[in-house]
Amino acid sequence: MKRLISFVVVILVVAGVIGATTPLFKDIRLGLDLKGGFEILYQATPTTQGEAVTRESLIQTAKSLEQRANALGTSEPEITTEGSDRIRLRIAGVTDEATVRQTMKEPAELTFRSMSGCPVDSSGTNSKDQTSSTEKSTDKGAAKSTTTSKASGTTETKSGSDSNPVSAQTVGSPEGVEVTPSTGEESVPADTNAAANQDPLKVYCKVEMTGNDFKENGASVVYNQLNQPEIVIKVKDAQKFAEITKRLIGQPLAIFLNDDLLSAPTVRAQLTDGTASISGNYTAQEAQQLKDQINLGALPLKLTEIYSQSVGASLGQQSLHDTLRAGIIASIIILLFMVFVYRVPGLLSAFCIIVYIWLTLMIFIAGDFTLTLPGIAAFILGVGMAVDANIITFERIKDEIRTGKSIPSAFKAGSRSSFGTVMDANLTTIIAAAVMFGLGTGAVRGFALVLIFNILVSIASNLFFSRYLLSLLIKGKLIDKPEYFGVKESERSAL
């Protein structure tokens, strides 16, 4: 009786958990081929002639590419490196494909620009009259700065005299933000009255530094003593940076990303250690965004599109519908076959296969894995392998029953003799899948990975769990006749 109660409790608890968590299945992340979207394969080449593509630079470029895709608000981009110089980008659920493709076509270009030699030149503007003019035009320049930020999708600034909350360790805003330089040196803001009504690219026409001058992922967010966020940037050539900051003391050094003005801090003193800190009235989110934008512009490699594929949303949904329908039909046929051939053990096997499917889907959700067509193929293949494990076990038990052994003895002997066979079959499949994962690329790796953890889940649910349930029924003497295993009494007597 105790075993019967244990059996009923286990079945009810497992069924209840499955029923309660089923709504979570809608959170499974669908891949490009099921949800629609596009895929691009990039060829990576060095930005500087004579350099080589290293593994580190390829990984860093992939990370920067992923950050740029996330900044666009796309749905769960998937970026992977392939070989020694290729990066594959997959973005599912894209609604504005043309815009995203255009933005992702080439790496972001980061430049630091000055007004030296430009139509609106800041040199020689250290007079009191020009300073006064700057103060009067602060609101006008601030309004333009806000408009530029919104148009470019970068950090929005606040209106008013402190609308451009950018300063540097020694760097302040050309719109008049008060900054006390750490060196104690004073400087006069540049005249931005004329610049306010002109194209920023014309105002800041001279490129002083590019993304190649900055250390990879060299921008970070720190907090000062007042718990205000600052963006610390590091350059590769400290001497070059020192020369630039010395020449531009009192003048703005504007930060551009893809020709969009991010900010225009004013240099307050010469920076000799290759590090500067951009600070101001930033929120933590704004500081993080500017840090990401600067890092995005410092891509170590140049990317060239060599392959692309687009899948419409309707086609992806049709693929998902057809695949799920085929999988459900196949699973139902398998379950009916198990019940018809193996009777009570087959019924338990059908329940364990449902548990296996549930566990596999929950792993997808918990691990935030992407479900693709190859993944579904591996998933259905895993169902077949789970059934194989049960078939081998039940056939061995049936063979033992036919020899005249009692049901408990046949169960013990059949389970012991089938265990090695089932484990050997699963292990060899795992080895083959591991080789596919190690040598394959793209969908092949995805198929192999899903197959590996499908087999592991199958071993837990259809080798151990199913035997546990069957043992409860046998030891509780609830199934004690050969007919319960699909063995006729005449077959048993004949042997």
N, C-alpha and C positions, 0 to 999 in steps of 0.2 A: 504493500500500500504506500509506503514511504517513497518508493521509486516512482510509482504512478503519480503521486503528488508532485515530486520533483520534476518529472517529465512535463506535466501540465503547467507548472509554474514557469519553467524555462521557456516553453512554447509561447505562453501568454506574455511574458515579459519581453521576449525578443520581438514578437509581433507588435506589441504596443510601442516599443521604441521605433520600429520601422515605420509604423503608422504615424507616430508623432513627428518624425523627422522628414517624412516624405515631402512636405512643402519646401524644404531647403533645396530640393533638386532644381528648382527654377533658378538658383544662384550659380549653377554650373557655367563656367566661362566657355563660350563656344568659339571655335577657331574660325579662321578666314573662310574655309570651304563650307562651313555650316551657317555662318552669320552674314557672309558677304563682306567685301572689303578689297584690299589689294596687297600685293607682295612685290617687293623690289629687291634685286640683288645688286649690291654695289661692289665695284673694284676699288680697292684702296691703294693710293700711291702717295709717296712722300710729298709734303708741301714745299720742301727745300730740295733743290737738285743735288744729287750726290748722296743723299741720305737713304737709309733702308727702312722697310716696313718691319718693325719688331712686333713681337707678340704683345708686349705691354702697350705699345701705341695703338694696336688694333683693338684691344680690349677697351682702352680709354676712349677711343673714337666711338665704339659701339655704345658705351655708357652715355657719352655726350649726345649721341643720336637718340637714344631712348629718352633722355631728359627733354630734348627738343620736341620729340613726339608727344610726350606727356604735357608739355607746355601748350601744345596746340589743342588740348582737350580731347584727343582721340581716345578710342576705346581699347584699353589694355594692349598697347603695342608690344610686339614680340620681336626682339632684336637678338640675333645669334651670329657668332663669327664662324666662318667656314674656311678651312685650309689656312694658309698663311697670309692671305691678303684680300679676303672677301667678307662682306657683312650682309646678312639677309634681314630685311625688315618686313614684318607682317603686321598689318593694322586691320582689325575686324570692325565691322559696323560703321564704316565711314559714310557720312552723308554728303560731305562736300569734298569729293575725291580730287577734283582739279586743284583746289586751293592747297590741300595737304601735299599733293604731289609736287606742286610748284615750290612750296616752302621747303620740302625735304630734298629737293633735287640736288642742291649743293650745300656744303657745309656753311654754317653761319660765319660771317667774317667780322671779327672784332677789330676795331681801330681806335686809337687814341689820337685826336686831332687838335691842332692849335690854329690860331688866327694869324700866325706870322706870315706876312706876304700876301694875305687874302684881301679882297676888296674892302672888307671891314677889318682893319688891322688893329689889334689891341696894343701894339707897341707904342710907347711914348704917350700913354694916356694916364700918366700919374699926376696930373694937375688937379687942383682942388675943384676947378670948374667941371672937369669931366667926372670927378667923383660925385659931385652934386647932381650932375645930369643922370648918373647911374641910379642914385637914390630916388630921383623923381620918376624914373622909368621902371622902377622895380615892379609895380603892379602890372604894368603892360607886359614886361618880359615874363612875369610869372604866369600870366594868362596864356601866353604862347607856349611856355614850357608844359603847362598842363595839357593843352591841346595836342601837342606833339606826343606826349606820353600815351594819351588815350588812343591816338591814331595808330601808333606802332604796337599797341598791345603790351606796353611795358608798365613799369610802376607808375601809378597815378600819384601826382603830387598835390599838395594842398594849396589853395589860393591864398593870396596875401603876401606879405613881405617875406615870409619864409616858405614860399610855395615850392622852391626847389631845395629839398632837404638834403643837399649833398655838400659835404665838405671833406677834406682829407686831412690826415695827420699833418696838419700843416696844409690842409686843402679846404677851401671854403667855397660857397656858392656865389656865382657871378650876379645873382639876383639880390645880394645884399645880406645873406645870412651871416650873423656875427660869429666869428670863430677866433678863439684865442690859440694861436700856434704854440706848440710845445717848445719851440726854439726861442720864443719871445720876439722874433722878428716881425715887424709890421709891414703890410703891403696894402696897396690901394686897389680896389676892384677895377676890373676893366670896363670900358664903356660898352654896354650891351644895348644901348638905346637904338642904335642903327641895326644891330644884329637881330633885334626882336622881330623885325618885319621882313626878314630875308630867309631864304632857304638855308637851313643849318649846314648843308654840305658846302654851300658857297661861303658861309661865314667862317666855318672851320675847314678850310680847304687843304691844309697841310697835314699829311699823315705822319705823325711822330713815331707811333708804335703800332704793330699789328698783333694778332693772336699768337703768332710764332714767338713773339718777344716775351710772352708770359709762360710761367711754369704750368705744366698740365695740371688741371684742377687746382690752380694756385689761388683761387679766390675762396675765402671762407668768412663765416659770420662769427664775430666775437661780441662780447658785451663789456662796456666800459664800467667805471666805478658807479655811475648813475643808473646802471642796468639798462642802458640804451644800446641798441644793436649797431655795430659797425661792420663794414666789409673790408677785410684785409686782403690786399692783392700783392703777389710776389712776381718779380720779373727775373729773367734768366741773366741779363747783363746789368749788374748794378751800376757800372760805370756809365753806360749809355743812359740809364734812367737818371743818374745824377746830373749828367750834362743837360738833359732835356729840362729837368725841374729847375736847374739853376738859370737856364736861359728864359724860362717862362714864369719866373717869380712875379706874382701880381697879375698873371694872365690865366684865362681858363684853359684847361686841358680836357676837351670834350670826349665823352665815351660814346662810340657809335657801334651798333650791331646791325649788320646788313643795311647800312646807310640810314638807320633810324637812330635818332639822338636819345640816349638813355639818360645822361646827365652831363652837366658841364661844371665840374668843380674847379675852383681857382687854386693855383699853386701858391702856397704861402712861404715855402722855404725849400732849399735844396735837400733832396732825399738821397742819401749816399749808401744806404744799406739794401737797396733793391726792394724795399717794402713800403707800402703806403696804406693808410687807413681812411676809408671813405665813411664819413659819419654825418649825422644830421637828425632831423625829425622823422626817422624811419620807424615804421612798425616792424615787428619781427617778420611778418609776411612779406613786406616790401623789401626788407634787407635780404631775405632769402631769395626773392625773385631776382633782384639785381645781381646777387652772387651767382645764381644759376645762369643768368644771361651772359655774364662775363666768362664763366667757364665754358659755355656753349660756343663762344667765339674763339676759344683757344683749342680747337680741334687739331690734333697732331698730324692728321692725314687728310688728303683730298679724296673725295669720293666721286666715282663715275658710275652712272647707272648702266648696267650691261644686260639686265633682264627685268621684265615686269610682267605681272599677271593680275588681272582684275576679275573679281567674282561679284556679280550683282547680288543684292540682298534677297531678291525673290528666288534666284537660282540656289542660293545657299539654304534658304528655308525649305525649298523643294527637296534638296539633297538630304537635309535633316529629317524631313517627314518620311521620305522613302526609306532611308536607312533605319529609322526607328521602327517603321512598320515591318520591314524585313526581319529585324532583330527580334521583335515581339512574336511574330509568327514562328520563327525558328525556335525560340525559347519554349513556346507553348507546345510545339510538336515534340521537342525533347522531353519536356515534363510528362506529357501523356505517354510517351514511349516508356519512360522509367516506371511509371505507375502500372502500366499494363504488363510489363515483363517481370518486374521485381516486387509487385504488390506493396506490402507495408514498407519494406526498406526503400522501394522506389518513391513512395509518398514522402518519406523522411528526406530522401535525396532532393526531391523537388523543393521542399521547404528550405533545405540548406543552400540550394542554388539561388533561391530568392534572397537569402541572407548574404550570399556571395555578391550578388548584384548590388545589394544595398551597401555593403561594405566598400565595394569598389567605387561607387558613386560618391560616398562620403569622403573617401580619400581624395577624389578629384576636388571636392569642395574645400576640405581642410587644407590641402596643399596648394590651392588656387591654381590647379593645372588647367590647361586648355584642352577641351575635347574637340578632336578633329575626326575626319572620316577615317584616316588610318588608325586613330585611337579606338574608334568604334569597332573597326575590323579586328583589332587585337582584343578588344573587350569580348566580342562574340566568340572569337577563337578560344579565349579563356573559359567561357561557358562550356564549350565543347570539351576542353581538357578537364574541367571540374567534373563533368559527367563521366569522362573516362576513368577518373580515380574511383568513382563510386561503382562503375560497371566492373572494374577489375576486382574490387573488394567483394561485391555481391556474387560474382561468378565463382570466386574462390570459396565463399561460404556455401554456395549451392553445391559445388563439387564435394565439399566435406559432408554435407547433408546426404548426398546420394550414396556415400560410402557407408551410411548407416549410423553416423555419429549423432548424438543428441544436439539439439539446437544450441545450447551454451557452448558445447565443445566445438561444434562446427564454426560458430562465430569466432571463438578464440583462435582456432587454427587458421581459418580463412583470413582473418585480419592480420595475423602475424606473417603469413606467407605472402600476402599482397602488399604489405607495407614497403618492402624493399623495391618491388617492381614499380610501384607508384612514385616513390621518391627518386629512383633512377631516371624515370621518364621525365619528371619535372626538372631535375637538375640538368639533364642534357639540354632541355629546351631553354633553361635560363642561361646556360653557357652560350648557346647559339645566339640568343637575344643580346647577350652582353657583347659578343663579337660584332653584331649588327650595330649596336649603339656606339661602340668604339670606332668602327671604320665608316659607318654611314653618316649621312648628312640630312638635315631637314626632316621630311616626313618619315624617312627610314628610322632615324633616331627616336622620333616620337612613337612610332609603332613598337620599336624594341623596348622602350622604357615602359610603356603601358603593359606590354606583354609580361615583363618581368614582375611588376608588382601585382598583376592579375594572377600569376602563378602562385606567388606568395600568399595572397588572400585565399586562393583556391585550396592550398594545402591546409590553411587554418580552418576554413569553413567546411570543406567537403572531404577532408581526411580525418581530422580530429573531432570536429563538432558533430558530424553525421554519425561517426562511430560512438560518440558519447551518448547521443540520443538513442541509437539502436541498442546500446548496452543497457540503458535504463529499462527499455521494454523487455529485453530478453531476461535480464536478471530479476525483473519483477514478474516474470512468467506471464506476461501479457500476450506474447506471441510465442507459442510453443509447438506449432505445427508446421510441417514442411510447406503446406499450401500458402502460408503467409509469405514465403520467400519465392513463390512461383515454381516450386518443385512438387510434382505429382507423387502420390504415394506409390504408384506403380513403378516409377523411375527409381525410387529408393529401394524397393523390394527386389528389383531386377539385379541390383548390385549386391 
